[in-house]
Amino acid sequence: SFAEVACATFAEVYMDRWAIPRKRTHAEDQRMLDKDVIPCIGSMRMVDVTRADIVAVIDRISKRGAPISANRTLALLKRFFGFAIERGVLEHSPCAHARAPAKENQRDRVLNPEEISAFVSALDQSNLSLAVNAVLRFLLVSGQRLGEVVSMEWEDIDLANRVWSLPAERSKNGRSPRIPLSARAVLIVREIQASGNSGGWVFANTKGHHVRADSITQALSRLTKQFDLDHFTPHDLRRTAATQISGMGVDRATLVRILNHTDHSTTAIYDRYSYEPEVRQALEKWSTKLDQILAKKRRSR
């Protein structure tokens, strides 16, 4: 009976008799089976697969920083074992009660620590130009806006005092904030400086202008595909930094300053205090936490 056959063999039956006739996206099912299902449970007999085996497949995908792929693979496994039940191959599905690891709302996308590690290790292995690579790191470290980061000029940077003064005309809300540079942010800027670029734009392209915001977006899109990460945008890096900083108990007034949001509340109108010490402390805390997230990944390799 089919219950005795290996999952890899039944996968061919599933593809031929269920997925290919019914699904326009059947190639995606085949890709998920080949990539994550068959390497894990392909040699097991259908009847021997337990919920723990299913959870192990899903966890492996989540751990490499792809929770949305994990969701989709779980949905595929539910169909796969559902088809086996319809055919009378199995009585019960090992997927029953297995929970999807991630909420799928891409608009509120925040990277979890595994995804942050996977992203940074993808940057380490990528062949992106130094400027593009540095912008992507800087967005995560600083939580600043993409347009403001790419147009940073050397004259705006005071490395001795570790501060970036954003000129009012280039700031989205017309204010000229002083953004403290954390240890990690300083390292990124020094790396660019050491490469011999120290005039005009900090993140310069080969044409002598600054790298364009849309080039960063496209580069990130290619990077996520190349390293099989769930898609995210440069703005999601800003949101991730904000969420992490807020999760460390930083108060709203300081977070508003870090993100350079316009605060329309009455108190803000009277409040000309710059919050620079608090902002610096919060960004340093985030820099340290990022060090911990990335060190943990290195230890577990």
Sequence and secondary structure as in RCSB ss.txt:
>XXXX:A:sequence
SFAEVACATFAEVYMDRWAIPRKRTHAEDQRMLDKDVIPCIGSMRMVDVTRADIVAVIDRISKRGAPISANRTLA
LLKRFFGFAIERGVLEHSPCAHARAPAKENQRDRVLNPEEISAFVSALDQSNLSLAVNAVLRFLLVSGQRLGEVV
SMEWEDIDLANRVWSLPAERSKNGRSPRIPLSARAVLIVREIQASGNSGGWVFANTKGHHVRADSITQALSRLTK
QFDLDHFTPHDLRRTAATQISGMGVDRATLVRILNHTDHSTTAIYDRYSYEPEVRQALEKWSTKLDQILAKKRRS
R
>XXXX:A:secstr
 GGGSBHHHHHHHHIIIIIHHH TTHHHHHHHIIIIIHHHHTTSBGGG  HHHHHHHHHHHHHTT HHHHHHHHH
HHHHHHHHHHHTTS SS TTTT   SS   GGG    HHHHHHHHHHHHH    HHHHHHHHHHHHH   HHHHH
T BGGGEETTTTEEE  GGGSTTS   EEE  HHHHHHHHHHHHTT  SSBSSB TTSSB  HHHHHHHHHHHHH
HTT     HHHHHHHHHHHHHHTT  HHHHHHHHT    SHHHHH     HHHHHHHHHHHHHHHHHHHHHHHHT
 
